[in-house]
């Protein structure tokens, strides 16, 4: 299994519970260090330096590819998708989880942060690439309001984060995502 843009490696141990070998790929040195620390001493887990546009794995060597918010997907990410096609074995599958900003409270927040983002164009892009889309409803739920505020402040520019927090007194928010899939 290959996790593109694995960040701090949060999902790698979970994937390793089911997969014989899991490779995380991450371009940012601070996140790489955290991911490597997270998986230290765990059999079958590895983190490599790389980008979606130049995956550090051999042709046809991966059964499952996963990418979750590794970068905003749509027009312009064709080189990364070409790499996914290159590394997947015949019969393999790729899964990309991305924001669905057409609905949900978080979607409205996202559109406020990026008003030029065109969700209809993103969906047309995936359809042109031959990927299937499934809409999912999820939510963010934090154990405390302080934790919720910290996450909002990470996700959004400072001024917008403060506006959102003032408008939303809870520690939970509804969230919609698209699960895009492709089979080799």
C-alpha angles and dihedrals in degrees: 000000000000123000109197114206092010093176110189090356094251094151098039098088091048091050089046090058088068106023126068092220129018124186121191119200121201132163100199115086097212091052091044090056092051092047092050091049091050094055099035111140095008116129117235096015123110137165122209132189111245150105135248088251093057110026113195095226134095126263115277092002103121131075098190131025121194129186124173119184089324087148132336105285128220136073109011098035094087093111090058092049090050087055091051089054090048097052100040118098119228106280092024125129137218126209125193122184115200138163119277099209095177092085142018133054092272089052090057090049091050092052090052089054095045108025093170093057108115110206093184090056090048091054091047089050093055092046091052089052091055097249124140122229130215122182117223132189116217136150144219113236122175126191092237140017089246090057091047091051091049092054093047089050090053094048101046139041112271099254094046092045091056091049092050093048092050090052096043114052097176131091093227131066133185114243134187126204138180120229108207117194136187131179124210 
